[in-house]
Amino acid sequence: MPKQKKYKEKKIQEKMNKQKIKENNEKLNLNWYPGHMAKTKRLIKEKYNLIDIVYEVIDARIPYSSKIKDIDDLLKNKKRILIMTKKDLCDLDITNKWVSKYENDGYKVLLVNLNENKVEEDIINLTHELTKDIQSKRKEKGLSQKEIRALVVGIPNVGKSTLINRMAGKKVTNIGNYPGVTKNLAWLKTNSDILLLDSPGILWPKLDNEEVALNLASLTAIPEEILPVGKVAVHILNKLDKYYPSILENRYNINNVNNDDIIETYDLIGKRIGAIVSGGNIDYTRVSNAILKDIKDERIKGITFDRIDD
């Protein structure tokens, strides 16, 4: 190998290694709380007495990380259905453990694929079951049955808009595979006797748990620019290495992640996906972006990053 090329590659490796060390030693203490999120919480409190039931939507791949921390303080004693979306993308064995845990905690849980036919029927039936006492009291007073008002709440990009559109039987909200699509609270009609209150995605003001922050970034619940893309990509690789080595091998043709020399791992993946620039060097940023895109575009399935036993 020519000395000049060898020297150049050595410098690239040193630069990447230094950047990795810097990123991994940075404590994630992110204050990311757009104004509309604080506004959403305030409006929910204002409409609290109008709400009969809550649909709390979480991602089945991160059943802990995607659950809003202070949601219980916000909703207090409201009847609630915990709707775990993206059943088709999660590791069912692991996610079902979370279903059992939440049910043991007293939640009514539905694990769903919002793209399946008639998924809304399960939600409607459970809603009617949980609000039976409301209708019974009205009947005792000689009043007609009321339209049940349900708040749809969750972090960004967990499928709230898709859920609403399914229940409405048509497109009534914008859908996007990125956070921040919904900006305001709005009452929306459905095909049943349920009125939905759509809300923007809510996150907690301070992302001070590194594992949770990286899980959220990995599954596009927070904007990509909030965390270093390389740090998020390495987090995804390490999760696959620890829990899903077969996916790592089939998708990237590698047997393990070398955290002592992450450049070696990146070089192998870069060659696999063709992320090569002039001179035969690897475009490391392109590798990182490709890993995140594999999750975002659902090329990588059957994964659940949150674990009960860890």
N, C-alpha and C positions, 0 to 999 in steps of 0.2 A: 504494500500500500504506500503511495507517495506520502512523504513526510508532511506536505502542506495539507492534504486531505485528512490525514490522521490527526494533525494538530487542530484542524477546524472541528472535527467531530468531537474531539476531547473537550473543546471549549463549549460546544453546544450541550454536551452532557453535563459539564460543570454548571452551566447556567440553569439548566432544567432542574438539576439536583438541588441547587441553592434555592430556586423558586419553590420547589416542593417542600424543602425544609422550612422555609419561611411561611408557606401557607399552612402546613400541618402544625406549626407552633403558634399560629395565630388563634387566639381564643375567639370563637364566634359569639359576639355579644351584640347582635344586630338590633338596632332600633328602626324597624321598618313597619310603619303603621300609617298608611295613607289616610287622608282626612275623611274619605267616604266610609272607612271602617268605623271610626269613632262616631260618625253621624249615624251609621246603621244601628249601632248599639243604642244610641239615644232614641231613635225612632221606634225600635222594638220595644223599649221600655214604655214609650208613649202609647203604643198600640197593645200593650200587654193584656188589658182587660177584654179586648176584642178577640183574642186568640183562644180557640178551643183545644187545639192539639198542635204539636210540633213535629215536623219531619226533619230530624237531624241526619244530615247526609255525610257519610265518611267513605273514604277509599279503602276497599277490601285489601289492598296491597300494603297499606300502612294504617291499620285499624287503631293504633294508639297515636301515632304522630299526626294523623289527620283529624283527630277529635279536638274540638276547641276547648282549651283549658278551663276557662271560666264560664262555660255555657250553663252550668247548673246555677250559678249565681244570677245569671241573666234571666233564665226561664223559670227558676224556682220550682213550683209544684205543678207545672203544666204537664198534661198527658203527653207522652212522647213515643214516637217510633224511631228507632235507630235504623236507618236504611244504609246498608253497606252496598255500595255500587261496584261495578267492574268485577263481578264474580268471574267472568270469563278470562280475566287477566291475572287473577290471584292464584296463590298456592292454596288449594282448597283444604288440604289437611291442616295447614297452619292457621288459616283464617277461621276455620270452624272452631278452633280452640278459643279464638277471640269471641266468636259468637256465643259459645258456652259461658265464657267469663262474663260478658255483658249481660247475658240472660240471668246468670246467678246474681249479678248486681242489681237486678230488678228491671232491666230494659226489655221492651218488646223489640226484637231484632228481625229484620228481613234482609237476607243476603240475595242480591238481585243482579241480573244482567239487564240493563235498561233497554237493550236492543231486542230482547225476546218478546214474542207476542204475548199479550194479555198480562204482562207484568204489573200493570196498573190495577188489575182486579184484586191482587193480593193486598195491595196497599189500601184500596178502597174498603175491602172487607174488614181488614184489621182496624181501620179508622172507625167504621161503623160499630165494631165491637167495643172499642175503647170509649166511644162517645155515647154509648147506649143510655147511660144514666142522664146525660144532658137532655136527650130526646124524651126520656121517661118523665122527667120533671115537668117538661113543657106539656106533655100529654095530660098529666095530673091537673094542670092548671087550665086545661081546655084550649091550649095553644097548639097550632100546627107545628109540624117538624121544621126545624130551622136549617139553613144552609151552614154546614160546618166550616169554620174558618181555620185553615191550617197554615202555620208559618213554615216555610222551607228555609233552613239555615245550614251553613257549613262553611268550610274553608274554600278558597278558590279552586276551581277545576276538579271538583269531585262528581260532577254530573247533575247539579241542581237544575240547570236549564233543560237538559235532556229529560229529566224526570217530569218537569212541568209540561213540556211539550207532549209527552206520552199521555199524561193525564188529561190534557186538554184536547187530545186527538188531532192537533194541528200545531204548526209552528207559531208560538206566541212569544217566544223569547229568543234572543240571539244565542248561538252555540259556538264556542271556540275552544280549542285545546290550548288555552293559555289563560292565566289569571286576570281578573279584572273586567270581564265582559259585562256583567250586570253592575250598574252604578247606583240605582235607587230602589226603594221599596215600592212594590206595586201589587195591587189585588188583581188576580187573574181568574177568569172563569174556566171550569173544566166540563167534561162530559157527564159528570155526576153531580151530586148535591154538595160538593166540596168546593169551597173558594180558597184559592192559594194566595198567600202573601209571599212573593218572591223577594229575596234579599241578596245584596252583594256578598261576596265571600268575606269571611271574617277571620283574621288571625290575631294572635295575642300581640301586645305592643312590643314585647322584648323576646327575641329568639335567643334565649340564653342556654338552651340545651343543644349541644353540637350535633348529637345523633338525630334529634328531631329536625333540626334545621336542614341537615344534609338529606334526610329522607324526603322532606318537603320539596327541596330543590330538585332532587332526583326525579320526582314525579310531577314536576312543573306546577306545583302549588304556589310557588313564589317566583317572581320574575328571574330570569337567568342571570341578569346582571347583578343581582344582590350578592351572590357568592362567586368565588373564583371558579370558572368552568372546569379547570383542571382538578380542583379539589373535589368537586361534585362527581366528576367522571371516575376518579380514583375510588371514591366511596362506592359507586355502583359496582366497579370491578371487584372490590373487596367483598361486597355482599354476595356477588355471584360466586366468587372464589370460595367463600365460607359455606354458603348454603346450596348453590346450584352450579357445581363445577362442570356438569354436562353441558349447560348452556354456554358457559365460558368457552368450552372446547368446541362446541358446534358452531357458535357464532363467530368466535375470534381465533379459533385454531390454536389456543394456548391451554396449558395444563394447570397453570397457577399464576398468581400475581406476585411479582418480585418487588416487594416494598423497599427492600434494601437498595435496589437499583430499578426504579420505576421506568427509567428510560428503556431498559431492555424489554420490558413488557410493552411499552408504547411502540417501540420499533417493530416488534412482532405483529402487533395489531395494525400498525400503519401499513406494513407490507401486505397484510391480509386484505385490507380494504382499499388499497391503492392510494393512500395519503402520502404520496411521494412528490417532492418538489425537485427543482433542477439540482443536479449534482448527486442525485440519488438519496438525498436526505429526507427524513420524515417530517411532515407538517404536524407537529404535536397538538397545536390548537385544533386542527381539523380532526384529529383522532378523538380529542375530548368531546368536540361537538357531535361527532358521529355516535359516540357512546350514548350521550344524552338523547339524541334523535332516535336511536333504536328503542329507547323506552317510550318516548313521546309518540312515535309512530306505531307502537304496539308490535314491534318485531320481536321483542322479548316478552314472553308471557309466562304464566305459571309461577309468579314470584310474590312473596310476601316478606317485606323487610323487617317489620316489627315482630319480635318474638316474646312470648310470655316467660319462657324458661331462662332466657339469657340474663 
